[in-house]
């Protein structure tokens, strides 16, 4: 009887250990990075590595500067994933900002 109980306990322990070993843990998604791309208007720096938003004049580091190549110093509308913790933007798309209401072009 003791042998049977020991065998049952060993089988239970082995099976539960195998079940735990198969469990995979996924990292929690970052809650500060926007999941959807958001549109922000501002100016690309002369070196193409930072973006200054029109709304709050906050400076953001561009994580993929190759996406803005050729638009250095331009006033643009970015569609980007924003990471507020690290002040970074990942550019998804870019287009030139429209002229102001007075009919003048925005400063570049």
N, C-alpha and C positions, 0 to 999 in steps of 0.2 A: 504494500500500500504506500509506504514511504517512497519507494522507487517510482511508482506511478505519479505521485504528487510532484516529485522532483522533475520528472520528465515533462509533465504538463507545464510546470512553472518555467522550465528551460525553453520549451517551445513558445510559450507566451512571450517571454522576454526577447527571444530571437526575432519573432515576428514584429513585435512593437518597435524594436530597434531598426529593423529593415524599413518599416513604414516611415519612421522619422528621417531616415537617411534619404528617402526619396523626396521629401518635402523640399521645395525650392522657395527661396525667399527673394522677392522682387523688391528693388529699392523703391521707396516712396517717390512719386513724382514731385518735382520742385513746385511749390505753390507760388513762388514769386516770379517765375518765368511765365509769360503769357503763352497759353496753349494755342490760341488763335493769333494770327498776325494782326497787328493793329496799325492804323495809319497815323503817322506823325509828320508834321511839317516843320522844316528847319533848314539849317545850312550845314553842308559838308565842309570840314576843315580843309585848308590848303594842302595838307599832306594826305588827306583821305582816310585818316584813322579815327577821327572823332566826328560827332554829329551834335549840333547845338539846336535844341528844340525852340520853336518860336513861342510856345505857350508859357514855359517857365524859365527859359534861358538855361536849362540844365544841360550839361555836357555829358555825352554818352560815348563809350568806346565802341567802335564798330568791330565786331568779331570776324567779319569776312570782308575786309577792305577791297578785295578784288571785285566785289559786287557793285562798288560805287566808282570804279576806275573810269576816268574821263569826266567825272562830275565834281571834281575837287573845287571848292569855293562856290558851288552853285546852291541856289535856293531850291529845295526839292520836297517832294512828298514821299516818304518812305513807307512801305508796308513791311513791318518787321516784327520779330519776336523780341519782346522786351524782358530783360532780367533786371528787376529793380534792386536786388541785393548787391549786385556787382556793377551797376550802372553800365550795362552792356546791351547792345542791340545786334541782332542777327538779321541782316537785310534779306528780305524775300524778293521784293521788287522795288523799283524806284521810277519816279517820273518827275519831270520838271514842274515846279509850282507855277500856277497861273499868275497873270499880271494882277496887280492890285486894282481896287475899284476906281482909283483916280486915272487909270489908263497907263500908268507907268509900270515898267518892269521892276520886280523886286530886286534889291541890291544883291549882287553876286559876290 
